[in-house]
Amino acid sequence: MVGTVYKSTGSWYWVKAENQSFYKCRIKGKFRLKGIKSTNPIAVGDKVEFEIDNKSDEETGVIITIFDRKNLIVRKSVNLSKQTHIIASNIDQVFLLVTINNPPTFTTFIDRFLATAEAYSIETILVFNKIDTYEIEEKAEILYLKDIYEPIGYKCIETSATTGENVALIKEMMLHKTSMFSGHSGVGKTTLLNNIEPQLNLKTKEISEQHQQGQHTTTFAEMFDLSFDAQIIDTPGIKGFGVVDMDKDELGDYFPEFFALKQNCKFNNCIHINEPNCAVKEALENEEISWSRYKSYLQILEGEEENYRTDILSGK
């Protein structure tokens, strides 16, 4: 039988078969012997082949084949830096939720996520949530960020999961697609999804006042079929985003504004650091490229972890 993985707990996988029935499946042992460095060789969104396990008392299945993925979102595992974690696969688009405070989302995180999505040709939309709670200063920060990301091709939407502002627009963009929703814990992702589809009734928790971080409400990634011909993949809140195996000669290609200027660099293999006649460095000096984006690029290039937070306005 063939189906799609809708939920994973690490040891069991819930697969929706072509007959629209769900089957609780386990993985065949050989998958763990193929040199897969991921902590989860099977991810939500995967197309798989499985067979019914007749040895079990209940009707369960055994996954025997993973079909080729058209794309995936992957990051370094938090505690196992040599391993990776596949967040989801076979995605049409990602909505990355961003908040200015409560909790803050910084450009280092945004840029790492965007570069990974670019590497797998996944469209990403930046969703600035909780706009109903912001004062003038926070709204100015949103405008600042939009001035960075919109000119280089990223769609930016201001939303309020509480008041419902622009929720209809997001629903329209989701039609006939599989959309992944991601972001830090506490950015309002679950509340937004409940607003988009009230029947989901996903659990939410309050923000931690002491640490200004959201409580983890989603433990595992999970796919849902919606009532308006769309699918969503709800993912656990991400604290940091470790970029996986990006070649230094290719990294600039995942920054669209760098890629657009690459042909004007003197050297074909220019990595935009110390090379003479570098079009990217010239654009940077002329303030045609964001310094925060360039700093993120250098941080990834040098293999640094996302272990600091940068004030998006002061540059401190």
C-alpha positions in Angstrom: 0.0 0.0 0.0 1.1 3.6 -0.7 0.4 6.6 1.6 1.7 9.8 3.1 3.2 10.2 6.6 0.9 12.5 8.6 2.5 12.1 12.1 5.6 10.7 13.7 6.5 10.1 17.3 9.9 8.8 16.5 9.0 5.1 16.8 5.6 5.0 15.2 4.3 6.7 12.0 0.7 7.5 11.2 0.3 7.0 7.4 -2.8 8.0 5.4 -3.2 5.5 2.6 -4.7 6.1 -0.8 -8.0 4.6 0.4 -8.1 7.5 2.9 -7.7 5.2 5.9 -5.0 5.8 8.5 -2.5 3.1 9.6 -0.1 3.1 12.5 3.2 1.9 11.0 6.7 1.2 12.2 9.9 1.4 10.3 11.7 -1.6 8.8 15.1 -2.0 10.5 17.2 -1.8 7.3 16.4 1.9 7.0 18.6 2.5 10.0 21.5 0.7 8.4 21.8 2.8 5.2 24.1 5.5 6.6 21.3 7.9 7.2 22.6 10.6 9.6 19.2 12.0 10.3 17.6 11.4 13.7 14.4 10.7 11.8 14.9 8.7 8.6 11.2 9.2 7.9 9.5 12.6 8.2 6.0 14.0 8.0 5.1 14.6 4.4 7.1 11.6 3.1 5.4 9.3 0.5 6.0 5.7 1.6 5.1 2.2 0.7 4.0 -0.1 3.5 2.5 -3.5 4.1 0.1 -4.7 6.8 1.9 -6.6 9.6 -0.1 -9.8 10.0 2.0 -10.8 13.0 0.5 -8.0 15.1 -2.8 -8.4 17.1 -3.9 -4.9 15.9 -3.9 -3.8 12.3 -0.5 -2.0 12.0 1.9 -1.6 9.1 5.5 -1.8 8.3 7.1 0.9 6.1 9.2 -0.8 3.4 10.0 2.0 1.0 10.5 5.8 1.2 9.9 7.4 -2.2 12.2 10.2 -3.4 11.4 13.6 -1.8 10.9 16.7 -4.0 12.3 18.8 -1.1 12.6 19.0 2.6 13.4 21.3 5.5 16.3 20.1 7.6 18.4 21.4 10.4 21.1 20.3 12.8 19.8 18.3 15.8 20.0 20.3 19.0 21.9 17.8 21.1 23.5 15.7 18.3 25.4 18.2 16.1 26.7 15.5 13.8 23.2 14.4 13.0 20.4 16.3 11.3 16.7 16.4 11.9 14.2 16.5 8.9 11.4 18.8 10.0 9.1 17.9 7.0 9.2 17.0 3.4 7.3 17.5 0.1 6.3 21.0 1.0 4.8 23.6 -1.4 5.5 26.6 0.8 6.5 27.7 4.3 4.9 30.4 6.4 7.6 31.5 8.9 6.1 33.4 11.8 8.1 36.3 13.1 7.4 38.4 16.2 9.2 41.5 17.4 8.9 40.7 21.0 7.2 38.3 23.3 9.2 36.4 22.0 11.7 38.2 19.8 12.7 36.8 16.4 16.1 37.9 15.2 17.5 38.2 11.7 20.1 35.5 12.3 17.3 32.9 12.7 15.3 34.3 9.8 18.3 34.2 7.5 19.3 30.7 8.4 15.8 29.4 7.8 15.5 31.3 4.5 18.9 30.0 3.2 17.9 26.4 4.0 14.5 26.9 2.2 16.3 28.4 -0.8 18.7 25.4 -0.9 15.6 23.2 -1.5 13.7 25.6 -3.6 10.9 26.1 -1.1 9.0 29.3 -1.2 8.9 31.0 2.2 6.5 33.8 3.3 7.4 35.9 6.3 4.4 36.4 8.6 4.7 39.2 11.1 2.2 38.1 13.7 0.7 39.8 16.8 0.6 43.2 15.1 -2.4 44.1 17.2 -0.1 44.2 20.3 2.6 46.5 18.9 3.3 50.1 19.7 4.9 52.6 17.3 8.5 51.3 17.9 7.6 47.7 17.2 5.7 48.7 14.1 8.8 50.6 12.9 10.9 47.4 13.4 8.4 45.5 11.2 8.8 48.2 8.5 12.6 47.9 8.8 12.5 44.1 8.3 10.1 44.4 5.4 12.5 46.9 3.8 15.1 44.2 4.0 13.2 41.2 2.8 10.6 42.4 0.3 13.1 43.9 -2.2 14.9 40.6 -2.4 11.7 38.7 -3.3 10.2 37.5 0.0 6.5 38.1 0.5 5.7 39.7 3.9 2.3 39.6 5.6 1.3 41.4 8.8 -1.2 39.3 10.8 -3.0 39.0 14.0 -4.1 35.6 15.1 -6.2 37.2 17.7 -8.2 39.7 15.6 -8.0 37.7 12.4 -6.3 40.4 10.3 -5.1 39.0 7.0 -6.0 35.4 8.0 -8.3 35.3 4.9 -5.3 36.2 2.8 -3.2 33.4 4.2 -6.0 30.9 3.6 -6.2 32.0 0.0 -2.5 31.5 -0.4 -2.9 28.0 1.1 -5.5 26.7 -1.4 -4.5 23.5 -3.2 -1.1 23.4 -1.4 0.7 21.7 1.4 2.0 24.5 3.7 4.3 24.2 6.6 4.0 26.7 9.5 7.2 27.3 11.6 8.8 29.7 14.0 10.0 30.1 17.6 7.8 28.8 20.4 5.3 31.5 21.4 5.0 33.4 18.1 1.3 32.5 17.9 1.6 29.8 15.3 -1.0 27.5 17.0 -3.4 30.4 17.6 -3.1 31.4 14.0 -3.8 27.8 12.8 -6.8 27.6 15.0 -8.1 30.8 13.5 -7.5 29.5 10.0 -9.3 26.2 10.8 -11.2 26.3 14.1 -12.0 22.6 13.9 -8.3 21.8 14.5 -8.6 22.9 18.1 -4.9 22.8 18.7 -3.6 23.3 22.2 -1.9 26.6 23.1 0.0 27.8 26.2 0.8 31.3 27.5 4.2 33.0 27.0 6.7 32.6 29.8 6.9 36.1 31.4 10.4 35.4 32.8 12.1 34.3 29.6 9.7 35.9 27.0 9.6 32.5 25.3 6.6 30.5 24.3 5.9 27.1 25.9 6.3 24.1 23.5 2.8 23.1 22.6 3.6 21.0 19.5 5.8 18.0 20.4 5.9 16.4 17.0 5.3 17.7 13.4 1.9 16.7 12.2 0.0 17.1 8.9 -3.7 18.0 8.8 -6.2 18.0 6.0 -8.2 21.3 6.1 -11.8 21.9 5.0 -10.9 24.3 2.2 -8.8 22.0 0.0 -5.4 22.6 1.7 -3.0 20.8 4.0 -0.9 22.2 6.8 2.1 20.8 8.6 2.3 22.1 12.1 5.8 21.9 13.6 7.3 22.2 17.1 8.6 25.6 18.0 12.3 26.0 17.0 14.7 27.7 19.4 17.7 27.8 17.0 18.3 26.8 13.4 21.5 24.9 12.7 22.3 25.0 9.0 23.3 21.7 7.5 26.2 20.9 5.0 26.2 24.1 2.9 29.3 24.3 0.6 31.0 27.7 1.1 31.1 28.1 -2.7 27.3 27.7 -3.0 26.1 29.5 0.1 25.9 32.8 -1.6 23.5 31.3 -4.1 21.0 30.8 -1.3 21.0 34.6 -0.6 19.0 35.9 -3.6 20.5 39.4 -3.5 24.0 37.9 -3.6 23.1 35.5 -6.4 21.8 38.3 -8.5 25.2 40.1 -8.3 27.4 37.1 -8.6 28.0 37.4 -12.3 29.4 40.9 -11.8 32.2 39.7 -9.4 35.7 39.5 -10.9 36.1 35.9 -9.9 33.6 33.1 -10.7 34.4 31.5 -7.3 34.1 34.7 -5.3 32.7 34.1 -1.8 32.4 37.8 -1.1 34.9 38.3 1.7 38.3 39.6 0.7 38.3 39.1 -3.1 39.0 42.3 -5.2 36.2 43.7 -7.4 33.5 41.9 -5.5 30.0 43.1 -6.6 28.4 42.0 -3.4 30.9 43.9 -1.2 30.5 47.0 -3.4 26.7 46.8 -3.0 27.2 46.4 0.7 29.3 49.5 0.9 26.7 51.4 -1.1 24.0 50.1 1.3 22.2 48.2 -1.5 22.5 45.1 0.6 21.5 44.7 4.2 24.4 44.4 6.7 22.4 42.1 8.9 22.0 39.7 5.9 25.7 39.9 5.2 26.5 39.2 8.9 24.2 36.1 8.8 26.0 35.0 5.6 29.4 35.3 7.3 28.2 33.5 10.4 27.0 30.5 8.3 30.1 30.6 6.1 32.4 30.4 9.1 30.4 27.6 10.6 29.4 29.4 13.7 26.4 28.3 15.7 23.4 30.5 16.2 24.6 31.3 19.7 23.9 35.0 19.9 21.0 37.3 19.3 21.4 40.5 17.4 19.4 43.7 18.0 17.9 44.2 14.5 18.0 48.0 14.8 21.0 48.9 16.8 23.3 46.2 15.4 24.6 45.5 18.9 
